[in-house]
Amino acid sequence: MDLTEFDLLLTDGGRELLGELGALPDPVDPLTASARLRARFPAGLVTTALTQDRLRRRAAAKFGERAGSMYFTEAGYEQSTRRSVARLRAERFTAAGVRRVADLCCGIGGDALVLAEAGIEVLAVDRDPVTCAVLRANAAVLGLEGLIRVECADVEAVSLDGCDAVFLDPARRGERGRVFDPGAYSPPWSFAVGLAGRLPAAGFKVAPGIPHEAIPGGAEAEWVSDGGDVKEAGIYFGALRTAERRATLLPGPHTLVSAGEPDPESGEVGQYLYEPDGAVIRARLIGELAETLDGRTLDPTIAYLTADRYAPTPYAAAYEVTDVLPFTVKKLRALVAERGYGTLNIKKRGADIDPAALRKQLRPAGPRANAATIIVTRHLGRHVALVAREMPTEKPSAAGC
């Protein structure tokens, strides 16, 4: 989509067309819709609007109901921050007393819009004219034009005068796909770290796989998961820094903070097994979680925890272990047949198996309601299979830890 095509969406005819498409039930058949609408609207506008409608429907998962009136580009949608995570970040900025922030590599406004909703003035900068036009349109749709000024420029050259904080979401995709080396971000990681010395507060969005050794001293690193999926890591400096490392889980939020706990010792399999959330693992807070559970690891190389008591926690899925046996297909198949299991949830960590293939080999033939979880992993250097049942997903009342 070029700028001319996008501008057509903002005309009265473009808005009318998008409104008609938005009223159609999911899924929209593009061929049928196109044939009907081209009798009343230009063919090029119909094609652009169909793409926009498809993006709006997809974006509902990130932006909720407001996605139905927003504007997107394909790359902008894919790379934008989901609203729940952006709100978490905006709360950090407001708590630090930030009044005007420069949002560099702002994209279509996943963060800029939420920062403005929190009452913060935003200088939003991106070098792509279409992306900038989309953000301006989104600010207008949401009534935030007075708080967001969009500048189409090179983020490495833009003036930050008047800003008391900066937020940077560098591009992490290249011609060959995702970029995992922070030095290959655009702009590079060295530029981002340099920004931290120019303003009282600085925050950066990075891939959750960022190496810990790439995190500068004096910065806070926060890994965020939403619905069990690790979405991003945030690196914060100055007034935005509140800890050394943090794992935050949404919805909630529930947040686990580094306290200097060492990695727990490994030991025997207890009655309960805990599978930590990915954000806890990425933040290297297994020791802190183990302390709250009175837990130990199964193996020094495995992030499962085990304990002799059950303690509900938002930071890990919990299982009651009923059987522990050496991992062999023959023994597992005999146990599955003996118990009459009909549904098997197979998990693995530290074991080279295909869960789908193993399920077929175990031949569950009982009632579907008779279910079990089989966890194939390592225990003190040996491969084992744990048969377990998942505990209720009860959450403690406290939001933090």
N, C-alpha and C positions, 0 to 999 in steps of 0.2 A: 504494500500500500504506500503510495507516494503522497506528498502533501496535498496535491490537487484532489486526489480521490478522497482523502480524509475530510477536506474542507466541504465536499459535497454532502457528507453525512451530517454536517452542522446546519445545512439549509433546511427550510421548512419541509421540502420534499423528502430530504434524508431523514429527518426526525419522524415524519409520518410513516415512512417505509419501515424504519426500525420499530416503531410502535406496533405496526401490523405484524411484523415478524415476532416480536416479543409476546404477542397475544396467542400465538400458535402453540399447541401442546407439544411436549417433548415426545419423541425426537422429531425435528423438522426434516422433511424430505426435501433436500435442496433442488432436485430436478423438478418436482411438482410445484414447489413454491416459486422457483425461477420462471417457469413457463406461465404461471398465472400472473405474476407481478410485472413481467416485461411488457404486458399490454398497457400498463399505466405509468411505468417508470423507465428511465433509460437503462439499457442493458448493463453498462458499466457500473452504475449506481447499485443496481440489484446485486451484482456479483460482490461488490464491496460490502454491502449491507448484510448479505448472507454470511460472509466471513465474520463480520462484527457480531452478529447475533450468535454465531457458534461460540465465539470467544466469551461473550457475556454469559452464556449458559455454563460454560466450563468454569468461568471465574467465580461463580456462586460459591464454590467450595472454599475459595480464599477470602472473598469479600462479602459473602452473604447476599441479602436481598438487594443491596445497593448496586451490585454488579449489573443488574438489569437496566440501569440508567447510565452506567459509566462507559468509558471508551478504552479500547485496548489495542495493542499490537501483539502479534504472535510472540515475539521475543520478550516484550514488556510483560505480558501475562506470565510467561514461564519463569522469568527471573524476579518477579516482584515478591515482596514480603507479604505473607498472608496477614490479614487484619489482626488476628489474635496475637501474633508475635509482634507486630508493629505497635499495638497498644501496650504490650509489656515494655517495649523499649521507650515509648513516649512517657510512660510513668517514671522511668529512670531519669529522663531528661527534665521533667517537671520537678521531680524531687530534688534535683541538683540546682534548681533555680534558674535554668536556662531560659532566656527570653527571646533570643534570635539565633537560629542555627542555619548553617550552610549545609544543605543536603547535596552532596556531590555524587555524580552518576545517579541522579534521582529516578531515572526511568519514568514509568507512567504514574508514579506517585504513591506506591504502596506505603512508604514511610512518611513522605512529605504531607500527605493528606491527614494522616492520623496525628502527626506532630501539630499541624495547624488546628485540628479539632481540639487538641489539648490547650490551645491558646498561645502557642509558640509561633512567632513570626519565622517564616522559612524562605531562604534564598535557595531555590531549586535549580541545579545546574546540570545540563546534559548537552552533549555535542551533536545529537541527532535532531534535526528540525521536526521530523514527524513525531518523535517521542515528546518533544517539548510542547507541540501543539496538542497532543493527547492529554498531557498533564494540565495544560491551561483549560481544556474543555472539562476535565474532571473536577478541577477546582471550581469552575463555574457551576457545574451541575450540583455540587455539594455546598454551594454558597460560601466558599472559602477564598474567593479571589482577593479579599482584603488582607489576607494573611500569607499568601503565597506569591512570591515574585519569581517568575521563571526566566532563566537566562540561558540562551543557547550558546555555549562556549566550551573551550577546552578547560577541564576542571583543574589542570595543573597551572593555568595562567590566570584564573579568575581571582579577583580581589575579595578578601574575607573581611574587609573593614566593616566595623559595626556588628560583627557576629561575636557572640561569646561562646559558641560551641560549633563543632563541625561533625558531620556524619558522612561516612564514605562507604559506598557499596560498589567496590571495584568489579569490573567484568571478569568473570571466571570461566569464560568459554573462548576457545580459539577455533581456528579452521578445522582442527582435528577433534573437536569436542571439548569436554570439561578440562579445565586446567587445575592441577592439584598443587603445583609449586607456587607459593605466594609470590616468589620473585617474578613469576610470569603473569601475574595479574595485570590488568590495565585500568588505571595506572598501577605501576609496580608497588610492591609492599614497602620499599624504601621511601617512596613518596608519602604513603599513608603514615608511616612511623614519624616522618618529619613533620607532618601536620600536628602531631600530638604536642610538639614543643612550641607551636605558634599560638595556641588558644588555651583558655583555662580548662576546657572540657573537649574531649574527642572520643568518638565511638566509630567502630568499623564493623561491618558485616563480612564474615568470611565463611568459607566452607567448613563444615563440622570436622572434616578430617585434617585440619591444619595441624602440623607437627607442634608439639609443645615447645620444642626448642626454638621455634620461630616467633613465639610470643615474647615481646620485650619485657625486661624486668620492670617492675613498677606498674604493670598493666593488670587489669582483671580480665579473665576469660570466662565467658558464660556460654554453656551449651544449652540449647532450648529444644525440647521435644514437644510435639503437639499430637495428642491422641496416640502416643507410643512411638511416633516417628521422629527421629532427630532432624530438625529442619535447618538449623544454622548454628554458628557460633558467633558471639559478639565480643569484641575486644574494646575495653574502655579505659580511658586515661583521665587523670586529673579529678575534677569534681564528680565525674561519672563513676569513678572506681569505688566500690564498696567492699570488696573482698579480693582474695587472690584467684580463687577458682570457684565456680558455682555451676550447679546443674538445676535448671528450672523446667518443671513439667506443667504443661497446659492440657486441659483446663485446670484451673486452680486459682492462682498458681501455687505450686508447691516447690520450694527451693531448698536445696541442700548445699551448704557452704563448706569450703575447705577449712579444716581445723588442725591440720598437721598430723592426722592419724596415719600410722604406717599401714602397709598392706597386711591383711590378717594372715595368721598362720593357716596352713592346710591341716585337715584332720579327717576323722571318720564321718561317714554320711549320717546326718541326723534325721529326725523324723520329718523335717521340713526342708524344702529346697527353695531358694529365692533366685529369680532371674532378674538382675538389675536392669532398669531402663537404660537405653542406649546413651542418653545424656549423662547419666551417672558414670557409665563406663568411659565415655570420651573425656569427661572431666577428671578422671582418675580419682574418684571419690568412693571407691570400693571400701577402703578402710573406714571412712566416716559412716557409710551405710552399715557395715558389719558391726560397728560399735553400737548402733541403735538396735540391732537384732541379736546381739550377743552371738554373732555368727563367725564362721570360718570358711575358707575356700575348700573346694574339693581337691584342687590341684593348683600349684603355684602359677600355672599358665592359663587357667580357666577362670572366667569372671562369674561363675555360679557361686552362690553362698549357701551354706547349710547351717541349720540350727536345731536345737532340741525343743524349742518352744515356738509357738506361732505368734507373730507380732504383725498385725495389719500395717502396711506401709504403702504410700503412693509411689515409692521409688523402685518397686520390684513386683513382678508377678510371683505369687506364692503357690507352692504345690506340697501336698502331703504325700510323702514317699511310702509306698506299700511294699515294694520289692526292690532289692538290689542284686543284680546277677552279672556275671561276666558277659560281655557282649558277644553272643553267637546267635545267628539266625535260628538255629535248631532249638535252642533253649527258649528263646523268645516266642517262637511259633507254638511250642508246647504250652507255654503259660497262657498265651492268648486263647488257645483252644480250650484249655481247662477253665478259664474264667468266663468264656463265652462272650468276649468283647466283640462288638459290632462296629464301633467307631474308634479309630486310633488317631490321636494328634501326636505326630512324631516331630521332635525337636532335636537339634544337634548342636554341639559346640566342641571343637577340637577333635572331630571325627570325620573322616572322609567317606561319607555315605550320602546316598540320594534318598531323602525321606519318602518320596513317592514310590520309588522302587522297593524300598524296605517294606512299606505298607502292603504292597502286593505280595511280597514274599511271606509276610506274616499271616495272610489269609483270614482277616477278621470276618466271621460269618454269623455272629450273634445279632441280637436286636440292636438297632442303631442307638437306642437310648442307653445301652450298656457301653459306656465310653471310658477310655483311659488315655493318659498322656505317657508316652515313652520318650525318655530323654537319653540320648546316646552321647556320652562325653568321656572325659578322663577323670579317674580318681587315683591320686597319688601315683601317676605314671601309667596306669593300666586303663584300657578301655572297658567301660561298664555300661550297662543299661539300667536306668531307673524307671520303674513303673510307678506312676503317681496319679493323683487327682488334683485338679486345680481348685484352689481355695477361693472363696467369694472375694470379689473385688472391693472389699470394704476399705474405706479411706478414713484415716484419723481426722479429727475435727480441726486440728491446727493446720494452717496453710504453710507454715515454714518449719525449719528444723535448724 
